[in-house]
């Protein structure tokens, strides 16, 4: 263990800059790697928050985006399937509205289908929410690079468990 710690510190001190994804990770890097504070920069989760920020939208604009991403230009993919092999209908978009027609909150996962992301745990929690809540809140799984997954593919997990209200939007560019 000491050999690895020494290598990590050497590499960190040779680096021009270290990037952390949170203030907590920055503090850990300073403490554990013994690097000067001016060498460590925090970029929140690797996301440019000047580009990716909430925008004010009307309910109609919001549902038009969901229609585009899930119906008109689907990119969700089944295991060993092409992008677009998972698509939805206008009827499916009904889950994005409450019984009174108001917009339902949308739960969103963004990421790759890799084991350490624990999508199975998210899906278990969503299934519990559905069983115990009167409210609607579709779960959109956004991401999963086509052809790349570890363990059971989330789409197969959802189908095997019969979990309603989960939407696979697929891999999308930043735009």
Steps between C-alpha positions, in 0.01 A plus 500: 500500500775748586663446161172595325448803721851623421443451124168688517664791681791509256270499199274764653796727572637453146164598352435856392141487613266265684126508434252391764123469463396644837630724778515189721724321247713813475553500876588129491751556219668779694512291816600163357722599207688786665469731198484879500145641502554694176554170311149371578195623309142384553282442194164382635459143382681584179204710385521857375231658716497811282376286210290247691266707714125503557297693243150635540263313267128482455325168559448472124869551427595242761267232360615579144856413602387169650302427182807571286739294715273203565267481196624699199876440538534207740853393594427248777645159418424143598786263579677429172261741330558817306429850637128550453411137570308631803231749404182630654156627397299814571294292745819427698555875544184503712721396792671841476175664613306473823132402497404871498717561188777684684858389429624216718849523646753302298768291668816489293806274496784607271795270449647185357366151571795395716472299820632763739218739400259255673209554261343184644476670841340806338247277325423315826442836673279618213297181521446566873397858423242374250360251751470750784414830332189644343712741296636466149864559424642327194862383526708586195822305452712730286824354370646159471746503212359263233632147543670573833359361824608293796284239669133487408403768251266751673235453229492124567486567874198729455322250272574201726369684807206661315587851617275757333594862435867449407614662175831442321606814313834361382835662448487866399755767422526811712275699266 
